C-alpha cells in the first residue's frame, strides 16, 4: 500500500520541486532588456538583437528579451546607466563599446564606474581593430598618414575611434585628426561614403564584415593597419601596430590598447545581480554560443564566433587594470594633450 501511495505522490512532488526553482519562478513571465550603447546599423546592435532571438530559451522561466538602444558619448551613456541606474535583479544587461571599459583606468572625468564590478556575461569574440580609409583617399599606407593629415570619424568619449588616433599619432608618428559627434558605426560609414571624412580608426574586422562586407570585398575601402594582441591571418600583410613601434615604451603602450580588443563586443550586467541569477545568465549565454540556430545566424552575418565566457572576461578586465602605472600615466597624458580626455 505504501509503495502504491509513493508511486502516486512522487510525480506531484517532482512537479512541485520543478516549479519551485527560484530562478524559473523569478523569470517566468518577465522581460529582460538588453541596453545597447549604439544606434543601428551597428554590430553592437546586431549582436544584441541576435541574443534577443536565442538566449531566452536557455534562461529558466523562458523570459522574453527586448533590445533598448541608448546611444551617446561613444557608448558611455549605456555603461553609466548599467553601473548606476539599471535594475540589479537580473532583468537588464548591456552591450557597449569596449573602449569605455578603460575610461576609469585612464581617469576620465566621466569614468565614475568600475568595470571590475560589473557582472560579466561574455563576448562573442575578441576583435582585431583596423584603420580603414575610403578608396578615393590618396593615402595607402601608414607612412602616407605620417605625411598627410588624415581625417577620421569618431563617436567621441573613450571609444577606440576617439583614442586610437591620438595613440597612433604619438607612437607611430601619424597625423590623424578625429572628428567627433557621430552616433554609430553606420553614421561613420555614411560620413566616409559622403567624403566628410577620410576613414575610420578602431573599426573591427568582424564589424566591417558584418555590416559592410561589400565594401571590403569590392575594394571600396583600404585597410592600412591592424591592432590586436596577435596578427589576424585574414588581413595578410597589413602591418600590426606594435610591429611599427619606434621603441619598447611605444610597444608597451600599444599593447595596452591591444589588450582591450580582446573584450570584443562586451556583454555585461550591473554590479550586484544575485549570484544565482548571474550564474543563470552566464550559463544561458554560453549555451547560446553553441546553439545551432544562433551559429547559423552568426555565419550568415559573416562575423567571427570565438566566445569568451563571463569568468574569462572578468580575468581579462582585471589584467588590464593591473597595467603598470607608468604605461597608464603616459596614455592618459597623450589623451589629455590631444583633448580626448577633458582637462
C-alpha positions as a LaTeX table, in Angstrom:
\begin{tabular}{lrrr}
\hline
Residue & $x$ (\AA) & $y$ (\AA) & $z$ (\AA) \\
\hline
Unk1 & 0.00 & 0.00 & 0.00 \\
Unk2 & 2.83 & 2.41 & 0.95 \\
Unk3 & 4.60 & 1.71 & $-2.31$ \\
Unk4 & 1.42 & 2.44 & $-4.23$ \\
Unk5 & 0.93 & 5.77 & $-2.40$ \\
Unk6 & 4.53 & 6.78 & $-3.07$ \\
Unk7 & 4.12 & 5.91 & $-6.73$ \\
Unk8 & 1.11 & 8.21 & $-6.95$ \\
Unk9 & 2.65 & 11.06 & $-4.93$ \\
Unk10 & 6.18 & 11.08 & $-6.42$ \\
Unk11 & 5.24 & 12.76 & $-9.73$ \\
Unk12 & 3.42 & 15.50 & $-7.81$ \\
Unk13 & 6.45 & 16.06 & $-5.58$ \\
Unk14 & 8.77 & 16.27 & $-8.59$ \\
Unk15 & 6.45 & 18.72 & $-10.33$ \\
Unk16 & 6.38 & 20.93 & $-7.23$ \\
Unk17 & 10.18 & 20.82 & $-6.94$ \\
Unk18 & 10.47 & 21.84 & $-10.60$ \\
Unk19 & 8.04 & 24.71 & $-10.12$ \\
Unk20 & 9.89 & 25.80 & $-7.01$ \\
Unk21 & 13.11 & 26.52 & $-8.96$ \\
Unk22 & 13.70 & 30.08 & $-7.73$ \\
Unk23 & 15.34 & 31.17 & $-11.00$ \\
Unk24 & 12.50 & 29.86 & $-13.16$ \\
Unk25 & 9.98 & 31.32 & $-10.74$ \\
Unk26 & 11.65 & 34.73 & $-10.91$ \\
Unk27 & 12.00 & 34.91 & $-14.70$ \\
Unk28 & 8.69 & 33.33 & $-15.68$ \\
Unk29 & 6.54 & 35.97 & $-17.40$ \\
Unk30 & 9.25 & 38.65 & $-17.16$ \\
Unk31 & 11.04 & 40.62 & $-19.89$ \\
Unk32 & 14.80 & 41.14 & $-19.94$ \\
Unk33 & 16.16 & 44.33 & $-21.54$ \\
Unk34 & 19.46 & 44.45 & $-23.42$ \\
Unk35 & 20.66 & 48.05 & $-23.35$ \\
Unk36 & 22.84 & 48.84 & $-26.39$ \\
Unk37 & 25.27 & 51.73 & $-26.47$ \\
Unk38 & 24.98 & 52.37 & $-30.22$ \\
Unk39 & 22.26 & 53.04 & $-32.79$ \\
Unk40 & 21.53 & 50.70 & $-35.68$ \\
Unk41 & 23.01 & 49.89 & $-38.10$ \\
Unk42 & 25.92 & 48.83 & $-35.91$ \\
Unk43 & 27.44 & 45.48 & $-34.97$ \\
Unk44 & 26.70 & 46.04 & $-31.25$ \\
Unk45 & 23.02 & 46.38 & $-32.17$ \\
Unk46 & 23.23 & 43.33 & $-34.44$ \\
Unk47 & 24.73 & 41.27 & $-31.61$ \\
Unk48 & 22.06 & 42.39 & $-29.15$ \\
Unk49 & 19.20 & 41.50 & $-31.47$ \\
Unk50 & 20.78 & 38.15 & $-32.23$ \\
Unk51 & 20.97 & 37.40 & $-28.49$ \\
Unk52 & 17.36 & 38.54 & $-28.01$ \\
Unk53 & 16.20 & 35.90 & $-30.52$ \\
Unk54 & 18.06 & 32.96 & $-28.98$ \\
Unk55 & 19.16 & 33.41 & $-25.37$ \\
Unk56 & 15.75 & 33.47 & $-23.64$ \\
Unk57 & 15.09 & 29.76 & $-24.13$ \\
Unk58 & 18.19 & 28.92 & $-22.08$ \\
Unk59 & 17.18 & 31.08 & $-19.11$ \\
Unk60 & 14.95 & 29.18 & $-16.63$ \\
Unk61 & 11.42 & 30.55 & $-16.90$ \\
Unk62 & 11.98 & 31.48 & $-20.58$ \\
Unk63 & 11.67 & 35.28 & $-20.25$ \\
Unk64 & 11.17 & 37.48 & $-23.29$ \\
Unk65 & 14.18 & 39.59 & $-24.30$ \\
Unk66 & 13.96 & 43.04 & $-25.91$ \\
Unk67 & 16.62 & 45.47 & $-27.16$ \\
Unk68 & 16.76 & 49.06 & $-25.93$ \\
Unk69 & 19.10 & 51.40 & $-27.84$ \\
Unk70 & 20.76 & 54.04 & $-25.65$ \\
Unk71 & 23.38 & 55.76 & $-27.84$ \\
Unk72 & 25.55 & 58.55 & $-26.51$ \\
Unk73 & 29.18 & 59.54 & $-25.88$ \\
Unk74 & 30.69 & 56.62 & $-27.73$ \\
Unk75 & 28.82 & 54.01 & $-25.69$ \\
Unk76 & 29.47 & 55.69 & $-22.34$ \\
Unk77 & 25.82 & 56.55 & $-21.70$ \\
Unk78 & 24.74 & 52.92 & $-21.54$ \\
Unk79 & 27.76 & 51.93 & $-19.43$ \\
Unk80 & 26.95 & 54.63 & $-16.85$ \\
Unk81 & 23.31 & 53.56 & $-16.91$ \\
Unk82 & 24.29 & 49.95 & $-16.27$ \\
Unk83 & 26.64 & 50.94 & $-13.46$ \\
Unk84 & 24.30 & 53.28 & $-11.61$ \\
Unk85 & 20.65 & 53.11 & $-12.68$ \\
Unk86 & 19.85 & 49.74 & $-14.23$ \\
Unk87 & 17.90 & 47.25 & $-12.10$ \\
Unk88 & 20.23 & 44.87 & $-10.29$ \\
Unk89 & 17.80 & 41.99 & $-10.24$ \\
Unk90 & 18.95 & 40.24 & $-13.44$ \\
Unk91 & 16.36 & 41.78 & $-15.76$ \\
Unk92 & 18.82 & 44.10 & $-17.52$ \\
Unk93 & 22.21 & 43.66 & $-19.11$ \\
Unk94 & 24.10 & 45.63 & $-21.75$ \\
Unk95 & 26.36 & 45.62 & $-24.81$ \\
Unk96 & 28.59 & 48.60 & $-25.48$ \\
Unk97 & 31.91 & 49.67 & $-26.93$ \\
Unk98 & 34.97 & 48.05 & $-25.40$ \\
Unk99 & 36.89 & 51.33 & $-25.18$ \\
Unk100 & 34.57 & 52.66 & $-22.49$ \\
Unk101 & 35.84 & 49.95 & $-20.15$ \\
Unk102 & 39.22 & 51.70 & $-19.89$ \\
Unk103 & 37.83 & 55.14 & $-19.03$ \\
Unk104 & 38.13 & 54.73 & $-15.24$ \\
Unk105 & 41.66 & 53.35 & $-15.64$ \\
Unk106 & 42.63 & 56.45 & $-17.65$ \\
Unk107 & 40.81 & 58.71 & $-15.15$ \\
Unk108 & 38.29 & 60.27 & $-17.49$ \\
Unk109 & 36.05 & 62.67 & $-15.52$ \\
Unk110 & 33.07 & 60.60 & $-16.68$ \\
Unk111 & 34.67 & 57.32 & $-15.61$ \\
Unk112 & 32.59 & 57.08 & $-12.44$ \\
Unk113 & 32.22 & 53.30 & $-12.56$ \\
Unk114 & 34.39 & 50.24 & $-12.01$ \\
Unk115 & 34.30 & 47.62 & $-14.81$ \\
Unk116 & 35.75 & 45.05 & $-12.41$ \\
Unk117 & 32.45 & 45.17 & $-10.50$ \\
Unk118 & 30.21 & 44.53 & $-13.48$ \\
Unk119 & 28.51 & 41.16 & $-13.84$ \\
Unk120 & 30.45 & 39.89 & $-16.83$ \\
Unk121 & 28.40 & 37.58 & $-19.07$ \\
Unk122 & 30.70 & 37.08 & $-22.06$ \\
Unk123 & 31.61 & 38.22 & $-25.55$ \\
Unk124 & 31.01 & 36.63 & $-28.94$ \\
Unk125 & 34.64 & 37.09 & $-29.87$ \\
Unk126 & 37.70 & 39.17 & $-29.27$ \\
Unk127 & 38.43 & 41.51 & $-32.15$ \\
Unk128 & 41.18 & 42.93 & $-34.31$ \\
Unk129 & 40.96 & 46.70 & $-34.60$ \\
Unk130 & 41.70 & 48.23 & $-38.00$ \\
Unk131 & 42.32 & 51.56 & $-39.70$ \\
Unk132 & 40.11 & 51.81 & $-42.78$ \\
Unk133 & 40.22 & 54.53 & $-45.46$ \\
Unk134 & 37.81 & 55.22 & $-48.31$ \\
Unk135 & 39.16 & 54.05 & $-51.67$ \\
Unk136 & 39.26 & 57.56 & $-53.18$ \\
Unk137 & 41.52 & 58.95 & $-50.45$ \\
Unk138 & 45.12 & 59.39 & $-51.69$ \\
Unk139 & 46.54 & 57.55 & $-48.69$ \\
Unk140 & 47.58 & 53.91 & $-48.94$ \\
Unk141 & 49.94 & 53.20 & $-46.03$ \\
Unk142 & 50.69 & 54.35 & $-42.51$ \\
Unk143 & 53.75 & 56.07 & $-43.94$ \\
Unk144 & 51.39 & 58.17 & $-46.08$ \\
Unk145 & 49.47 & 59.17 & $-42.93$ \\
Unk146 & 52.75 & 60.40 & $-41.47$ \\
Unk147 & 52.96 & 62.88 & $-44.36$ \\
Unk148 & 49.32 & 63.95 & $-44.76$ \\
Unk149 & 46.66 & 64.92 & $-42.24$ \\
Unk150 & 44.01 & 62.21 & $-42.44$ \\
Unk151 & 40.54 & 62.96 & $-41.07$ \\
Unk152 & 38.71 & 60.10 & $-39.34$ \\
Unk153 & 35.20 & 59.84 & $-37.89$ \\
Unk154 & 34.65 & 59.31 & $-34.16$ \\
Unk155 & 31.80 & 58.73 & $-31.75$ \\
Unk156 & 33.74 & 60.54 & $-29.01$ \\
Unk157 & 34.19 & 59.52 & $-25.39$ \\
Unk158 & 36.53 & 56.65 & $-24.61$ \\
Unk159 & 35.73 & 54.75 & $-27.82$ \\
Unk160 & 38.54 & 53.35 & $-29.96$ \\
Unk161 & 37.62 & 55.89 & $-32.64$ \\
Unk162 & 38.44 & 58.74 & $-30.24$ \\
Unk163 & 41.53 & 57.32 & $-28.51$ \\
Unk164 & 43.49 & 55.25 & $-31.02$ \\
Unk165 & 44.06 & 58.12 & $-33.50$ \\
Unk166 & 45.99 & 60.02 & $-30.83$ \\
Unk167 & 47.83 & 56.95 & $-29.56$ \\
Unk168 & 48.94 & 56.23 & $-33.14$ \\
Unk169 & 49.98 & 59.86 & $-33.63$ \\
Unk170 & 52.22 & 59.59 & $-30.57$ \\
Unk171 & 53.68 & 56.13 & $-31.13$ \\
Unk172 & 53.70 & 55.82 & $-34.93$ \\
Unk173 & 54.16 & 59.45 & $-35.96$ \\
Unk174 & 50.85 & 59.60 & $-37.86$ \\
Unk175 & 48.74 & 62.71 & $-38.48$ \\
Unk176 & 45.21 & 61.51 & $-37.78$ \\
Unk177 & 42.57 & 64.12 & $-36.95$ \\
Unk178 & 39.45 & 62.76 & $-35.24$ \\
Unk179 & 36.09 & 64.45 & $-35.87$ \\
Unk180 & 33.62 & 63.55 & $-33.12$ \\
Unk181 & 29.84 & 63.63 & $-32.94$ \\
Unk182 & 28.83 & 60.51 & $-34.88$ \\
Unk183 & 26.31 & 58.33 & $-33.06$ \\
Unk184 & 27.10 & 54.92 & $-34.53$ \\
Unk185 & 29.24 & 52.91 & $-36.89$ \\
Unk186 & 26.57 & 53.40 & $-39.54$ \\
Unk187 & 26.88 & 57.19 & $-39.26$ \\
Unk188 & 30.67 & 56.97 & $-39.54$ \\
Unk189 & 30.38 & 54.79 & $-42.63$ \\
Unk190 & 27.98 & 57.26 & $-44.22$ \\
Unk191 & 30.46 & 60.07 & $-43.48$ \\
Unk192 & 33.16 & 58.13 & $-45.34$ \\
Unk193 & 30.86 & 57.49 & $-48.29$ \\
Unk194 & 29.90 & 61.17 & $-48.50$ \\
Unk195 & 33.52 & 62.29 & $-48.31$ \\
Unk196 & 33.08 & 64.11 & $-44.99$ \\
Unk197 & 35.98 & 62.11 & $-43.57$ \\
Unk198 & 38.78 & 60.01 & $-44.99$ \\
Unk199 & 38.10 & 56.92 & $-42.92$ \\
Unk200 & 37.74 & 55.24 & $-39.53$ \\
Unk201 & 40.18 & 54.23 & $-36.83$ \\
Unk202 & 39.23 & 51.44 & $-34.42$ \\
Unk203 & 36.72 & 49.61 & $-36.61$ \\
Unk204 & 36.68 & 45.84 & $-36.05$ \\
Unk205 & 37.31 & 43.24 & $-38.71$ \\
Unk206 & 34.16 & 41.38 & $-37.67$ \\
Unk207 & 32.05 & 44.54 & $-37.60$ \\
Unk208 & 33.29 & 45.53 & $-41.04$ \\
Unk209 & 32.42 & 42.11 & $-42.45$ \\
Unk210 & 29.13 & 42.04 & $-40.59$ \\
Unk211 & 27.90 & 45.44 & $-41.78$ \\
Unk212 & 29.89 & 46.34 & $-44.91$ \\
Unk213 & 31.10 & 43.10 & $-46.48$ \\
Unk214 & 30.52 & 44.54 & $-49.95$ \\
Unk215 & 32.88 & 47.43 & $-49.22$ \\
Unk216 & 35.58 & 45.05 & $-48.06$ \\
Unk217 & 35.30 & 42.55 & $-50.90$ \\
Unk218 & 34.68 & 45.25 & $-53.51$ \\
Unk219 & 37.79 & 47.24 & $-52.54$ \\
Unk220 & 35.79 & 50.34 & $-51.65$ \\
Unk221 & 37.89 & 50.64 & $-48.50$ \\
Unk222 & 41.59 & 50.18 & $-47.79$ \\
Unk223 & 42.78 & 48.53 & $-44.57$ \\
Unk224 & 46.18 & 50.04 & $-43.73$ \\
Unk225 & 46.77 & 48.95 & $-40.11$ \\
Unk226 & 45.66 & 46.19 & $-37.72$ \\
Unk227 & 45.83 & 46.27 & $-33.94$ \\
Unk228 & 45.36 & 43.37 & $-31.54$ \\
Unk229 & 47.36 & 41.02 & $-29.39$ \\
Unk230 & 48.23 & 39.00 & $-32.48$ \\
Unk231 & 48.03 & 39.24 & $-36.26$ \\
Unk232 & 44.72 & 38.43 & $-37.94$ \\
Unk233 & 45.50 & 35.98 & $-40.77$ \\
Unk234 & 42.61 & 37.34 & $-42.82$ \\
Unk235 & 44.44 & 40.67 & $-43.17$ \\
Unk236 & 47.53 & 39.21 & $-44.81$ \\
Unk237 & 50.40 & 41.66 & $-44.96$ \\
Unk238 & 48.58 & 44.58 & $-43.28$ \\
Unk239 & 51.06 & 45.69 & $-40.58$ \\
Unk240 & 50.41 & 45.14 & $-36.88$ \\
Unk241 & 50.61 & 48.37 & $-34.88$ \\
Unk242 & 53.09 & 47.03 & $-32.30$ \\
Unk243 & 55.49 & 45.97 & $-35.06$ \\
Unk244 & 55.76 & 49.59 & $-36.19$ \\
Unk245 & 56.60 & 50.93 & $-32.72$ \\
Unk246 & 59.76 & 53.04 & $-32.59$ \\
Unk247 & 60.86 & 51.70 & $-29.19$ \\
Unk248 & 59.87 & 49.38 & $-26.33$ \\
Unk249 & 57.90 & 52.04 & $-24.45$ \\
Unk250 & 55.77 & 52.69 & $-27.52$ \\
Unk251 & 55.25 & 48.96 & $-27.99$ \\
Unk252 & 54.03 & 48.56 & $-24.38$ \\
Unk253 & 51.60 & 51.42 & $-24.82$ \\
Unk254 & 50.21 & 49.87 & $-28.00$ \\
Unk255 & 49.92 & 46.51 & $-26.23$ \\
Unk256 & 47.73 & 48.10 & $-23.53$ \\
Unk257 & 45.26 & 49.19 & $-26.20$ \\
Unk258 & 45.63 & 45.85 & $-27.99$ \\
Unk259 & 44.58 & 44.00 & $-24.82$ \\
Unk260 & 41.22 & 45.73 & $-24.78$ \\
Unk261 & 40.49 & 44.47 & $-28.29$ \\
Unk262 & 40.03 & 41.05 & $-26.67$ \\
Unk263 & 36.96 & 42.46 & $-24.90$ \\
Unk264 & 35.31 & 42.46 & $-28.31$ \\
Unk265 & 31.59 & 43.24 & $-28.06$ \\
Unk266 & 31.21 & 43.01 & $-24.27$ \\
Unk267 & 28.03 & 41.69 & $-22.67$ \\
Unk268 & 27.75 & 42.71 & $-19.01$ \\
Unk269 & 25.22 & 43.34 & $-16.28$ \\
Unk270 & 25.20 & 45.84 & $-13.44$ \\
Unk271 & 27.06 & 45.12 & $-10.21$ \\
Unk272 & 25.20 & 43.23 & $-7.53$ \\
Unk273 & 23.00 & 40.88 & $-9.54$ \\
Unk274 & 22.16 & 37.98 & $-7.18$ \\
Unk275 & 24.73 & 35.24 & $-7.67$ \\
Unk276 & 22.26 & 32.55 & $-8.74$ \\
Unk277 & 20.70 & 34.79 & $-11.41$ \\
Unk278 & 24.13 & 35.96 & $-12.60$ \\
Unk279 & 25.16 & 32.31 & $-12.97$ \\
Unk280 & 21.95 & 31.57 & $-14.86$ \\
Unk281 & 22.64 & 34.40 & $-17.31$ \\
Unk282 & 26.22 & 33.25 & $-17.85$ \\
Unk283 & 25.16 & 29.65 & $-18.41$ \\
Unk284 & 22.42 & 30.77 & $-20.81$ \\
Unk285 & 24.92 & 32.91 & $-22.73$ \\
Unk286 & 27.41 & 30.05 & $-23.00$ \\
Unk287 & 24.68 & 27.71 & $-24.24$ \\
Unk288 & 23.52 & 30.30 & $-26.77$ \\
Unk289 & 27.05 & 30.45 & $-28.20$ \\
Unk290 & 26.70 & 26.71 & $-29.00$ \\
Unk291 & 23.11 & 26.88 & $-30.28$ \\
Unk292 & 22.81 & 25.69 & $-33.89$ \\
Unk293 & 20.29 & 28.38 & $-34.85$ \\
Unk294 & 22.43 & 31.11 & $-33.29$ \\
Unk295 & 25.55 & 29.83 & $-35.05$ \\
Unk296 & 23.70 & 29.76 & $-38.37$ \\
Unk297 & 22.78 & 33.43 & $-37.96$ \\
Unk298 & 26.33 & 34.35 & $-36.95$ \\
Unk299 & 27.62 & 32.61 & $-40.06$ \\
Unk300 & 25.08 & 34.48 & $-42.16$ \\
Unk301 & 26.28 & 37.75 & $-40.62$ \\
Unk302 & 29.81 & 36.71 & $-41.58$ \\
Unk303 & 31.31 & 37.64 & $-38.21$ \\
Unk304 & 33.66 & 35.67 & $-36.00$ \\
Unk305 & 32.45 & 33.30 & $-33.30$ \\
Unk306 & 35.14 & 32.54 & $-30.72$ \\
Unk307 & 33.26 & 33.04 & $-27.44$ \\
Unk308 & 34.87 & 34.20 & $-24.21$ \\
Unk309 & 32.96 & 33.33 & $-21.03$ \\
Unk310 & 31.95 & 35.75 & $-18.31$ \\
Unk311 & 34.56 & 34.31 & $-15.94$ \\
Unk312 & 37.28 & 34.79 & $-18.57$ \\
Unk313 & 36.11 & 38.33 & $-19.24$ \\
Unk314 & 36.42 & 39.12 & $-15.53$ \\
Unk315 & 40.04 & 37.92 & $-15.57$ \\
Unk316 & 40.80 & 39.93 & $-18.72$ \\
Unk317 & 39.41 & 43.16 & $-17.26$ \\
Unk318 & 41.34 & 42.62 & $-14.01$ \\
Unk319 & 44.52 & 42.11 & $-16.05$ \\
Unk320 & 44.00 & 45.35 & $-17.96$ \\
Unk321 & 43.52 & 47.22 & $-14.68$ \\
Unk322 & 46.78 & 45.74 & $-13.38$ \\
Unk323 & 48.77 & 47.54 & $-16.11$ \\
Unk324 & 51.83 & 49.26 & $-14.59$ \\
Unk325 & 51.17 & 52.88 & $-13.65$ \\
Unk326 & 53.83 & 54.45 & $-15.92$ \\
Unk327 & 52.16 & 52.99 & $-19.03$ \\
Unk328 & 48.71 & 54.14 & $-17.91$ \\
Unk329 & 50.02 & 57.59 & $-16.98$ \\
Unk330 & 51.60 & 58.02 & $-20.39$ \\
Unk331 & 48.39 & 57.01 & $-22.16$ \\
Unk332 & 46.42 & 59.49 & $-20.06$ \\
Unk333 & 48.89 & 62.30 & $-20.74$ \\
Unk334 & 48.66 & 61.71 & $-24.50$ \\
Unk335 & 44.86 & 61.67 & $-24.46$ \\
Unk336 & 44.69 & 64.79 & $-22.28$ \\
Unk337 & 47.12 & 66.64 & $-24.55$ \\
Unk338 & 45.02 & 65.71 & $-27.58$ \\
Unk339 & 41.76 & 66.73 & $-25.92$ \\
Unk340 & 40.30 & 63.20 & $-25.92$ \\
Unk341 & 40.29 & 63.38 & $-22.12$ \\
Unk342 & 38.98 & 66.74 & $-20.92$ \\
Unk343 & 41.38 & 68.70 & $-18.71$ \\
\hline
\end{tabular}
